[in-house]
């Protein structure tokens, strides 16, 4: 094993740093090195990468990046293929960390290095030109595990605010209890004294974390631990997007970058980045049609006191029109038949409206449609962003017969329960009015009206 590690490490030493930075510059990316103190007289190197085309004085988005390679090889230039397109398209500033490697530096040394780098980045955001509200962490493989660990530590310390975590093929678990996992070289694996800051799957509490994006292949050794991690975050009332690519193996995006599945995985990740940072208007033309919303139209349960069905309509902001959507799930791969989607919808309905929803008593087939929205990019050019939308219609049973709605100020500004006869007086688009009438028509066919 040691011989193998030596061979892999030597491969990184073949390309001089100046050649790497020159190649990045050729592709429109500036790169400069910094050293940060992590403990005593110990320092680690970081690379700060930014778009050479960006001359905006406004604050930009930031990503603290941790390379993979099993935690035993690699450097600050490792895995940059995962992030160079984000720099070029969105102008994101990337801080890539050259943490110390095992086996010479066993845990928790790499984790401490990574957290020190995040702390430095958070402290230096204004100097770097990063918006404090738009900083996330990310990594691939072992680096994704490190990203997940610093997120836990940042939450527990309470001083660093993160907007997301980008976890590509994440190595989260040390116990190797799942079928696809494999053995590690540290004799401590599976023992009781492994910290969740070392193996994030060990964390008992996954609440109050920034929303992660997790991507793995179906033939990935970390597939099951990634899936379990995502499900546990959902169980902790958190939001998470996970994509499991059928037939794909570890690091397939890098090893088979020209495969159509790899291209789709890249575009899906890019879309999540755009939506998390609020940069949809900078998506490339081939990405813009991928945005997909899932909305839930909530019709009040028809009982003796409510003989005419009514639908809950909401406004995101005062200047917008009413919409039946109380829940949005941006994703490229939405399966309307996924039973977990219904549970997520109920939870979001309750959180965003304060309604106590007892049950979904009926549901229709999804309505699929496309909308277009004009947005202005950073050059002043107006472009059309298309959204493929799925409207799921539900009849719900609520505890309060008056169905009083208490809105989350961050989510919505106004609400109303409307019957079909009241639609014409409401501020609503004709297309949305047609959709809502379809929902009412469906309710009647279900003998609920």
RACORUR-V246935 format. One record per run of one state. SS is the DSSP state (2 for helix, 1 for strand, 0 for the rest). FROM is the first residue (numbers start at 1). LEN is the number of residues. If there is no record, write none. Layout:
SS	FROM	LEN
SS	FROM	LEN
This chain:
0	1	1
2	2	12
0	14	3
2	17	10
0	27	2
1	29	11
0	40	2
1	42	10
0	52	8
1	60	7
0	67	2
2	69	3
0	72	8
2	80	3
0	83	1
2	84	7
0	91	2
1	93	6
0	99	10
2	109	15
0	124	1
2	125	4
0	129	1
1	130	11
0	141	1
2	142	16
0	158	7
1	165	4
0	169	31
2	200	3
0	203	9
1	212	6
0	218	5
2	223	13
0	236	4
1	240	6
0	246	6
2	252	4
0	256	4
2	260	18
0	278	2
2	280	3
0	283	2
2	285	4
0	289	2
1	291	10
0	301	2
1	303	1
0	304	2
1	306	1
0	307	4
1	311	5
0	316	7
1	323	1
0	324	15
2	339	15
0	354	3
1	357	7
0	364	3
1	367	10
0	377	5
1	382	17
0	399	15
1	414	5
0	419	1
2	420	6
0	426	4
2	430	16
0	446	4
